[in-house]
Amino acid sequence: IGVMDMVQEAEQRVNIYGLDEDLSSFITRQGYKEWHTALFLLGVLVGRIGAQQYKKGDSKKSILEKINFDGMSQESIKRLANNVLAALKSYRILEYNEKYYAVMKQLLDRNLDMLENPLDNTFYILSGYAYATLKTITRGEASE
């Protein structure tokens, strides 16, 4: 690998600020850029809210109604980020997810101009949702 290749690889790597090792490793293996990671983490948080809703008897996971499966614009993503923080607080799981929200928000703020394709935006959010949901199911828990 040449020096230019190494510089480009370093620029593409995402600093995920001490998030849990399994999640960090997954993001690295996927080769996500910052904007992918921001949307993915937003989806992870949606998944964690959905797990909490399910645990409390909301089998439809009403947080999913905030996602437009046909694609989400930059404005819709901003709205979802706001709704996610409110839901984390409402379901009393913010303290367990505040670091994830902070990292997601920092990456999102820095990469708003990259959210040009509504279908791609939804795709990466749902990737995060699927990741979090699978983790919840395989652990047999619906709390954290």
Secondary structure, DSSP 8 states (H G I E B T S, - for coil): --HHHHHHHHHHS---TT--HHHHHHHHHHT--HHHHHHHHHHHHHHHHHHHHHHTT-TT-GGGGG--TT---HHHHHHHHHHHHHHHHHTT-HHHHHHHHHHHHHHHHHTGGG---HHHHHHHHHHHHHHHHHHHHHHT----
